[in-house]
Structure formats: C-alpha cells, structure tokens
Amino acid sequence: MAKKNVSGLANSSSILFGTSFNTAKQVGRKVRSSWTADEDRILIDLHSQYGNEWKKISAKFPDRSYNAVKNRW
C-alpha cells in the first residue's frame, strides 16, 4: 500500500514504481548480479576494440547498467 504524505495523497514514487524505495533506474531493468563467462569474454573483446569508451561498450549489454559494465572491468 502506498504511503500517504501530510496532504493525504500517496507518495508519487510509490505509485509510479510500486514501492517507496525503487529509483527510476531500477524500474524496468532486470537486476543481474553474476556475470557469465561469455559476458566477460565479450567485455574483454569490446574493451580491446573501444578502449575506455564505456558508453559504447555498455550499449552492447542491454541488461547491464553503464556503471555495472565499467565496474566489472
């Protein structure tokens, strides 16, 4: 159930995201914690091709955030 603020209206983030603690970036993105061997190999290949251009590299991993890709390296 959505939390209500002083005016009696529900918290907009809880209405939009279903809970009061999800951020916009968390919603709609599959949460994945472990990397597969294939993903590691692809990351190494892409880094050798693009260098530290993390935006281009992270675009090849639709289920991974920019920071997740960069932090994995």
N, C-alpha and C positions, 0 to 999 in steps of 0.2 A: 504494500500500500504506500502511496506517495506521502511524503512528509508535508505538512502544511506549515506555511510561514505565518507571520503575525497577522497578515491580512486575511488569512483563511484559504488562500489559494495554494494549490500544490506547487512544490518546488519544480521549476521548469526542467531541470536536468533529470529529475526522476520520471517526469512524464515522457521526455524525449528518449531517454536511454534505459528506462525500466528500473533503474536503481539510482541511488544518490551518490554513488562513488565511481561510476564509469565516466571516462572522458570521451570526447568526440573521436579521438584517435583510436580508442579501444573498441568502439562500437563498429561493427561491420568488418573487422579484421580478425581473422582466425588467429587464435593465440597458439603459438608453437614454441616449444622450448628447446627441444633437441634437434640438432642438425644431422642430416643424413650424410653418408659418405659421398653420395652423388652431389649434394649441395656444396659440400666442401670442395670437391673437385671443380665444380662449375665456378665457385668463388675464386679459386686459385687461377683458373683459366681467364676469367674476366678481369681479374686484377692485373694479370700479365698483359692483357690487351689494352685496358683503360687506365692503368695506374691507379692513383688515388681519386679518381672521379666517381665517388661513391653514389652520387645521384643516378648516374648511368648504370652502375652495377646493380644498385638496389631495385631499379626498374625491372630487372630480369627475375626478381624474386617477389612475385605479387603477394605472397602470404607473409612476407617479412618486411618489417619497417626499415627505413633508412638507417636508424640507429642500430637495429639488430644486426644488419649486414656489416656495418662499419665496426661494431664491437666484436663481431665474430672474427674479423681479420686480426 
